[in-house]
Amino acid sequence: MKTKESDLKYFKAKNRVEKLKKFYNHLAVYIIVNLIITGFKVSQNLDSWDSFINEFLTINVLSSWTVWGLFLIIHFISVMFLHGWEERKIEEYMSKDYQKKTLN
């Protein structure tokens, strides 16, 4: 049973690291793509520093940051706070399989 427990702990840790890696990749893509989009949108009307600030704060520029940012927050919450549910289900199924094997 000890090897099953250590295998389960390893599987949980590996799964958690993979989810964190996907979140960090999502965050990096979010930043890079939005910087590029913002650069293109702002550079079209760039006359002075004041026009840069005015163009940067338009809904046209901020909408991509905001909408995608909301999805990024949902992804963050699912990775950081909802992992307990998945672990409980894995343990439930593993214990059912173990009980079936011990009964047979």
C-alpha positions as CSV (number, residue, x, y, z in Angstrom):
1,M,0.0,0.0,0.0
2,K,2.9,2.3,0.6
3,T,3.9,2.3,-3.1
4,K,0.3,3.1,-4.0
5,E,0.4,6.0,-1.7
6,S,3.7,7.3,-2.9
7,D,2.5,6.8,-6.5
8,L,-0.6,8.7,-5.8
9,K,1.3,11.6,-4.2
10,Y,3.7,11.7,-7.2
11,F,0.7,11.7,-9.6
12,K,-1.0,14.5,-7.7
13,A,2.2,16.6,-7.5
14,K,3.0,16.0,-11.2
15,N,-0.6,17.0,-12.2
16,R,-0.4,20.1,-10.1
17,V,2.9,21.2,-11.6
18,E,1.5,20.6,-15.1
19,K,-1.6,22.8,-14.3
20,L,0.7,25.6,-12.9
21,K,2.9,25.4,-16.0
22,K,-0.2,25.8,-18.3
23,F,-1.3,28.8,-16.2
24,Y,2.1,30.5,-16.5
25,N,2.2,29.8,-20.2
26,H,-1.3,31.4,-20.4
27,L,-0.1,34.4,-18.4
28,A,3.0,34.8,-20.7
29,V,0.9,34.6,-23.9
30,Y,-1.6,37.1,-22.4
31,I,1.1,39.7,-21.7
32,I,2.9,39.3,-25.0
33,V,-0.1,39.3,-27.2
34,N,-1.8,42.2,-25.4
35,L,1.4,44.2,-25.6
36,I,1.6,43.7,-29.3
37,I,-2.1,44.5,-29.8
38,T,-1.8,47.6,-27.6
39,G,1.3,48.7,-29.5
40,F,-0.4,48.5,-32.9
41,K,-3.6,50.3,-31.7
42,V,-1.7,53.1,-29.9
43,S,0.9,53.6,-32.6
44,Q,-1.8,54.4,-35.2
45,N,-2.6,57.7,-33.4
46,L,0.6,58.7,-31.8
47,D,1.3,62.4,-32.1
48,S,2.5,63.4,-28.6
49,W,2.7,62.0,-25.1
50,D,-0.8,63.3,-24.4
51,S,-2.2,61.5,-27.4
52,F,-0.4,58.3,-26.3
53,I,-2.1,58.5,-22.8
54,N,-5.5,59.3,-24.4
55,E,-5.2,56.5,-26.9
56,F,-4.0,54.0,-24.3
57,L,-6.9,54.6,-22.0
58,T,-9.6,54.1,-24.7
59,I,-12.0,51.2,-24.5
60,N,-10.6,49.9,-27.8
61,V,-7.2,49.2,-26.2
62,L,-8.3,48.2,-22.7
63,S,-11.0,45.8,-23.8
64,S,-8.6,43.1,-24.8
65,W,-6.7,43.4,-21.5
66,T,-10.0,43.3,-19.6
67,V,-11.9,40.5,-21.3
68,W,-8.9,38.2,-21.5
69,G,-7.8,39.2,-18.0
70,L,-11.2,38.0,-16.7
71,F,-10.6,34.6,-18.3
72,L,-7.1,34.6,-16.8
73,I,-8.4,35.2,-13.4
74,I,-10.9,32.3,-13.8
75,H,-8.0,30.1,-14.9
76,F,-5.9,31.2,-11.8
77,I,-8.8,30.4,-9.4
78,S,-9.3,27.0,-11.0
79,V,-5.6,26.2,-10.6
80,M,-5.1,27.6,-7.2
81,F,-8.3,26.9,-5.3
82,L,-10.3,24.2,-7.0
83,H,-7.6,21.5,-6.9
84,G,-9.1,19.9,-3.8
85,W,-12.1,18.6,-5.6
86,E,-10.0,16.8,-8.1
87,E,-7.8,15.2,-5.5
88,R,-10.8,14.0,-3.5
89,K,-12.3,12.3,-6.6
90,I,-9.0,10.6,-7.4
91,E,-8.8,9.3,-3.9
92,E,-12.4,8.1,-4.0
93,Y,-11.9,6.2,-7.2
94,M,-8.6,4.8,-6.0
95,S,-10.1,3.6,-2.7
96,K,-13.0,2.0,-4.7
97,D,-10.6,0.1,-6.9
98,Y,-8.6,-1.0,-3.8
99,Q,-11.7,-2.2,-2.1
100,K,-12.8,-4.2,-5.2
101,K,-9.4,-5.8,-5.4
102,T,-9.4,-6.8,-1.7
103,L,-12.9,-8.3,-1.9
104,N,-12.0,-10.5,-4.9
